[in-house]
Structure formats: structure tokens, C-alpha cells
Amino acid sequence: MAESDRKSTPSELLQSRGHVPAEYRVVAESGPDHQKVFEIEVWVDGARLASAQGGTKKEAEQSAARKALVLLEVA
């Protein structure tokens, strides 16, 4: 699976099960401007499913999406 597809995959899986798409929230930013660290949470049906950190928002979203997908696949 292409890295760019990771964020959409959990939402597609949720929609196929009759749920609304996953929501990605930036919950924290830390560090100096040249070395930011972003923390992103994945929310599904009003509940936090997964979270991850990354050096960019996209990196953190992709990592959180991977974690969410693992949890969704076993559910």
C-alpha cells in the first residue's frame, strides 16, 4: 500500500462497515519552529482510537492511521 493511501484506508474500512470516516485531530505541537513535533489522534464515533507523533503533521497522521488500521482490522 502506498504511504499516501494510509490515511484514507481506515476511513474506507469504517465506511464499508457503516461508520462515519475517521477524524484526525492535532492535539499537541511542541519544539522550536525548525524542529516541531506534532501529536495526532484518530477519532472514530466520538472515541479516540489511536495517536502518534511525527516531525510533520502528515507523518504523524500516517503513523496514527497505521495504528488505527491495525486496531480496526482485528475488530
C-alpha positions in Angstrom: 0.0 0.0 0.0 1.3 3.4 -0.9 2.2 5.6 2.0 -0.2 8.3 0.7 -3.1 5.9 0.9 -2.6 5.1 4.6 -4.8 7.9 5.9 -7.7 7.1 3.7 -7.7 3.3 4.4 -9.1 3.4 7.9 -11.9 5.7 6.7 -12.7 3.4 3.8 -12.8 0.4 6.1 -15.1 2.3 8.5 -17.4 3.4 5.7 -17.7 -0.1 4.5 -18.9 -1.1 8.0 -21.5 1.7 8.1 -19.5 4.2 10.2 -18.5 7.8 9.6 -15.0 8.4 8.3 -12.2 8.7 10.9 -11.4 12.2 12.2 -7.8 13.3 12.6 -7.1 15.9 15.3 -3.9 17.8 16.1 -3.7 17.6 19.9 -0.2 19.0 20.5 2.7 20.8 18.9 6.0 21.1 20.6 9.5 22.1 20.0 11.1 25.0 18.1 9.8 26.0 14.7 12.6 24.3 12.9 12.0 21.0 14.9 8.3 20.8 15.5 6.8 17.6 16.8 3.1 17.0 16.2 0.8 14.7 18.0 -2.3 13.5 16.1 -5.2 11.5 17.3 -7.6 9.4 15.3 -11.2 9.6 16.4 -14.0 7.3 15.4 -17.6 7.6 16.5 -16.6 10.1 19.3 -13.9 7.8 20.7 -10.1 8.1 20.4 -8.8 5.1 18.5 -5.1 5.8 18.1 -2.5 8.5 18.4 1.0 9.1 17.1 3.8 11.7 16.8 5.8 12.9 13.9 8.1 15.7 12.6 5.3 16.8 10.3 1.5 16.7 10.5 1.4 14.3 7.6 4.0 12.0 9.1 2.0 11.9 12.4 -1.3 11.4 10.6 0.2 8.5 8.6 1.6 6.8 11.7 -1.7 7.3 13.6 -3.6 5.9 10.6 -1.4 2.8 10.6 -2.1 2.2 14.3 -5.8 2.7 13.8 -5.9 0.3 10.8 -4.3 -2.4 12.9 -7.0 -1.9 15.6 -9.8 -1.8 13.1 -8.7 -5.0 11.3 -8.8 -7.0 14.5 -12.2 -5.5 15.5 
